């Protein structure tokens, strides 16, 4: 590999950004990675359930190897747009020939129901960040009661249930699902973590209640229930008395409670099921009821940061409908629909391009394909002759305008401190949970 000929900024250091950076560096670019957090990894670091040590360790090894490249610089604790000292125009004016946005879906998605802002109502992402020790969420207090309603039917809902059942040991977790048991999105492996706490009489009664709706659209309730319970033979032994149950065919319409006492129930509308063009949809019946709960957690997906510098549509940044450099039939080029023009030099990947779709493997592939699109674009541009000088000038400016920037040397110091602490405590891993503690470990 020869000397870099191009200069590219990657905003966001989760899986999409890191794997894109490697591909770009291999293609002849000098890459500068910007990360809002101190540590790289994004949701691979702060979204995967804490006890999945093997998975997290394997990803960290890959990320660390990527950052060993001399063609990749890393700057953590630096916010681009979203109130930070750098905006996209600054990057372009500083000499970056392309900018790749891989900031993920940092926003929280809500249903905009009456009562959503009452005490005791939370978004799943914030709780996931809390128990994964991401500052500042790690320092916030989440007042989780004894009866918790979790709205959603995917793996994030299961992670929240895992935390509530096995860590917080609440009295009851009730999962509120808009459609039926045939449309849940969580995996068998996720059910294995909490399946032993299933309230089986309640589940049998719930299947009996929703079976007519399922049969009306051609679903076999017995087959669905068998698949639903397939995780139980390998379920982890119970360590709490938490009652775990489901309420299917229920759409939240209002959070009930007050500012003095917080939440006491979730009001839902009962649904029926419709089969439309091969898809199962929920249709409200007009009948409503209450599900008792003193805490409500919405695990309904995410949206991108709405304070960023790029237009948004459907919870993600807008990609050009007719890209100049498509990869696998997909557009990775940012677009401004207000003027019906691409945003020159700006590209998208990962959940920034398509919010809440896929896990680490999908993010990796999307980042690498976006890198291919950028390299195709760069090959239409003249190489940067004074690249090293431009890089050094930009880094000097960055140091002058930001406090406590984290580079690859700092990351090495932080890793060493955390490894020593893990060994002292006899733990498979140890994380410092505040920015100040991490800065101290890094020598600031």
Protein Blocks (a to p, Z undefined) as FASTA:
>chain_A
ZZdfbdcddedjafklmmmmmmmmmnopacddddfblbghijmlmmgcfklmmlmmmmmm
mmmmmmmpmkbccdehiaeejhiabdfklmmmnopabdcdfebjfbccdehighklpghi
acfklmmmmmnopafklmpccdddfbdcdedjbfklmmmmmmmmmmnopabdcdddfbdf
klccbdfklmmmmmmmpcfklmmmmmmmmmmmmmmnopafklmmmmmmmmmmmgccdfbf
bdcdddehiacfbdcddfknopabdcddddddddeehiacdddehiacddddfbdcddeb
jaddfkbcbdceehiacddfbdfbdgehiafbdcdfknopacehiacehjllmghiacfk
lmmmmmmmmmmmmmmmmmmpccdfklmmmmmmmmmmmmmmpghiacfklmmmmmmmmmmm
mmmnopabdcdfbfklmmmmnoZZ
